[in-house]
Amino acid sequence: MSYLNNGGILMNKFDVVILGAGPGGGALAYALKAQDLKVAVVEENLWGGTCPNRGCDPKKVLLAAVDARRHSQYLEGNGLKKAPEIDWPALIKFEKTFTDPVSEGTKTGLKNAGITVIDGSVKFVDKHTIFANDQKVTADKFVIATGARPGLLEVDGKHHFKTSTDFLQMTQMPKTVTFVGGGYIAFEFAAIASAAGAQVHIVHHNDRPLKAFPQADVQRLVHQLKEVGVQFHFGVDISRIEKNETGYELISAQGFSLQTDQVFCTAGRIPNDDTLALEKAGVKYSKKGIEVDDHLRTTAENIYALGDVVDKTQPKLTPVSGFEAHYLAELFGGHDKSIRYPAIPTVIYGDPRLAMVGVNADEAQKQTSIYKVSDMDITGWFTYRRLNEPLAHATVITSKKTGAVVGASLMSSEADDLINYFAMAINRQLTPESLKETIFAYPTAASDLTYFM
């Protein structure tokens, strides 16, 4: 059987077939269609991918209410009389106005652009052939953009774990919530659940959560979350989860026990590469993802991969997938340059925000002959004092040779926006002198830039 394209023409042979309709796969599909290529996209779950359906976008919707409550709390007695309470069911209902239209809207948009869309799971037959929705599809090139999914720790009773997807769909906030694992998601959801009135616990197997971030910043963030009631249990390896009359009991071999109404596994994500029969196409992969070269080419010369399914050192973030999609569009269009990643900002939407870009402060401290590290408590700066924030901090790393900024980590309510200015400064190798050539609107967080260096 062949597929009907949007013009009613039978076809099952394409120039490029993209596996996965997330932000990366979708962006690439549109770009390749603009090059007059015959393109198909295959998706087995929600069209649009993780970010708009069950990831960063719905999370930011929830954070809008959390931010409003926190800022009101900071200003109680300083212009505001009482902070609002979060109405969780109404907030989730509002969130769904963003997520519910995504999948069908994404699929319709691709179809209207003349891109063939196929629902169903995929298995490779060989490097030029797949079975999609039990039908054979062939292509000159394939791009694997299948993303990642929440991982579950291998403990007795792991079927009791809920995931980040479940958290973003909860219609009621439990009285007690526990997150097992100390990564991005645990810290972000802990801030949200705490603001919504839950008693929150984070359980982590060692004493160093958020390993990618400077240790001093992580300690500050842990302290601030403790201040709003989040309880941390470090050095605890959960070995068993038991369901009982009042919820769930988390148990470790060392004697730790914790009763909770709901337990979420936040111990990382795993690439969606294990159901594609990649070995039949000669594509190497592991638990870390698909192996690619500096052209995003897999070990099969006509098969490429992008996004969270790739084994890479760069952060697995939505804009990184989009960057890789743009690169592949140029590559398929005739350019043969290797991919070169810019400095990539990362943000933890905790309480407060923690953002980082470029050289890590911990690494810079080990190379003081190369880098200057400026560590600043900026809580008293006007930008943050006017909000009565309890903590604002910045660490800025500059090159001793050129004076250019090469790294930064920021902690404040403005950190997620401000880090983008630092990313631009790093990628353009801006010095303090060159920054002073720009006049920023004042007073804003951006107008503080020249004071950091």
Sequence and secondary structure as in RCSB ss.txt:
>XXXX:A:sequence
MSYLNNGGILMNKFDVVILGAGPGGGALAYALKAQDLKVAVVEENLWGGTCPNRGCDPKKVLLAAVDARRHSQYL
EGNGLKKAPEIDWPALIKFEKTFTDPVSEGTKTGLKNAGITVIDGSVKFVDKHTIFANDQKVTADKFVIATGARP
GLLEVDGKHHFKTSTDFLQMTQMPKTVTFVGGGYIAFEFAAIASAAGAQVHIVHHNDRPLKAFPQADVQRLVHQL
KEVGVQFHFGVDISRIEKNETGYELISAQGFSLQTDQVFCTAGRIPNDDTLALEKAGVKYSKKGIEVDDHLRTTA
ENIYALGDVVDKTQPKLTPVSGFEAHYLAELFGGHDKSIRYPAIPTVIYGDPRLAMVGVNADEAQKQTSIYKVSD
MDITGWFTYRRLNEPLAHATVITSKKTGAVVGASLMSSEADDLINYFAMAINRQLTPESLKETIFAYPTAASDLT
YFM
>XXXX:A:secstr
  EE TTS EE EEEEEEE  SHHHHHHHHHHHTTT  EEEEESS TT HHHHHSHHHHHHHHHHHHHHHHHHHT
BTTTBS      HHHHHHHHHHHHTTHHHHHHHHHHHTT EEEES EEEEETTEEEETTEEEEEEEEEE   EEE
     BTGGG B HHHHTT SS  SEEEEES SHHHHHHHHHHHHTT EEEEEESSS  STTS HHHHHHHHHHH
HHTT EEEES  EEEEEEETTEEEEEETTS EEEESEEEE S EEES SSS GGGGT  EETTEE   TTSB SS
TTEEE GGGB  SS   HHHHHHHHHHHHHHHTT           EEE SSSEEEEEES HHHHHT TTTEEEEE
EE TTSHHHHTTT S  EEEEEEETTT  EEEEEEEETTHHHHHHHHHHHHHTT  HHHHTTS   SSSSGGGGG
GG 
